[in-house]
Each structure stands twice: as structure tokens, then as C-alpha cells.
Amino acid sequence: MAGKGGRRPGAGRKPSTIKGIAKKLPKESAELLLTEINANSKWVTLANSGDERIQLETLKYLTDRAYGKARQAIQATVNGDPDNPLVIKRVIADV
């Protein structure tokens, strides 16, 4: 019956939660990890909100953060006149 119980390497309950894993990390790393996980759960909560406006704004924000915002056309004019666009020329002087 020898060898059927007692303390053995690798025996016991394994950490199944993030908090259990975070206990083994340095304090600063554990705090950062838990903060990020809490932030991600907030984003999931907002994305699953019952209000469609909140869902849309959350998804728009996350998409912009993931892929960057779309380019926007800029039309510069002189004195606000759309028929008189501002023209910028690069002049290289010979020195």
C-alpha cells in the first residue's frame, strides 16, 4: 500500500482562476493583469447591452482602436470660398 497517498510533486488543486494565477506573479504584474481583465469584461458588458445605441458606439470605438480611423478628406479654402481652393507649392531654393 506504500506510495498511494501523501504529498507528491504536482498533486493538489490546480489554479483554475485568473486570481489564482495572479498570486504567483509579481504584485505589479498581477495588478495590471487583473485591471486589464476587468476592463475587458466591461467592454463585453457594453457590447452586450440592451440599448442598441450603446452597442453601436462601443463597437465603433473598438473598431477604430483596432483598425484605426478612416481617412477624412480635408478641403482647405481661401476665406471660406469653396470655388477658391488653397494651393500650397513647395519651392526649393538653390543655395
C-alpha positions in Angstrom: 0.0 0.0 0.0 3.0 2.3 0.1 3.1 5.2 -2.4 -0.7 5.6 -2.7 -1.1 8.9 -0.9 0.5 11.7 0.8 2.4 14.7 -0.5 3.6 14.4 -4.1 5.0 16.9 -6.6 2.3 18.2 -8.9 -0.5 16.9 -6.6 -3.4 19.1 -5.4 -5.7 21.6 -6.9 -4.5 23.5 -9.9 -5.2 27.2 -10.1 -8.3 27.5 -12.2 -8.9 31.2 -11.9 -7.1 34.3 -13.1 -6.7 35.4 -9.4 -5.0 32.1 -8.6 -2.5 32.5 -11.4 -2.0 36.2 -10.5 -0.9 35.2 -7.0 2.2 33.7 -8.5 3.1 36.9 -10.4 4.9 39.9 -9.1 2.5 42.4 -7.4 2.7 45.0 -10.2 2.1 42.4 -13.0 -0.8 40.8 -11.1 -2.5 44.2 -10.6 -2.0 45.1 -14.3 -3.4 41.7 -15.4 -6.4 42.0 -13.2 -7.1 45.6 -14.3 -7.0 44.5 -18.0 -9.3 41.6 -17.4 -11.8 43.8 -15.6 -11.6 46.4 -18.4 -12.2 43.7 -21.0 -15.2 42.4 -19.1 -16.6 45.9 -19.0 -16.2 46.2 -22.8 -18.1 42.9 -23.2 -20.9 44.1 -21.0 -21.2 47.3 -23.0 -21.2 45.4 -26.3 -24.0 43.1 -25.0 -26.0 46.0 -23.6 -29.8 46.0 -24.2 -29.5 49.5 -25.7 -28.6 49.3 -29.4 -27.1 52.8 -29.3 -24.6 51.8 -26.6 -23.8 48.6 -28.6 -23.2 50.6 -31.8 -21.0 53.2 -30.0 -18.9 50.5 -28.3 -18.3 48.6 -31.5 -17.4 51.7 -33.4 -14.9 52.7 -30.7 -13.3 49.2 -30.5 -13.2 49.0 -34.3 -11.5 52.4 -34.5 -9.0 51.3 -31.9 -8.3 48.0 -33.6 -8.0 49.2 -37.3 -7.6 53.0 -37.0 -10.0 55.6 -38.0 -10.9 56.1 -41.7 -9.2 58.9 -43.5 -11.2 62.1 -43.8 -10.9 64.4 -46.8 -9.8 67.9 -45.9 -10.7 70.7 -48.3 -8.8 73.9 -47.5 -10.2 77.1 -49.0 -9.2 80.8 -49.1 -11.6 82.9 -47.0 -14.1 80.0 -46.8 -14.9 80.2 -50.6 -15.3 76.7 -52.0 -14.6 77.9 -55.5 -11.2 79.3 -54.4 -9.2 76.3 -53.0 -6.0 76.9 -51.2 -2.9 75.8 -53.2 0.4 75.0 -51.4 3.5 74.8 -53.6 6.9 73.6 -52.4 9.7 75.8 -53.5 13.3 74.6 -53.4 15.8 77.4 -53.4 19.3 76.9 -54.9 21.9 77.7 -52.3 
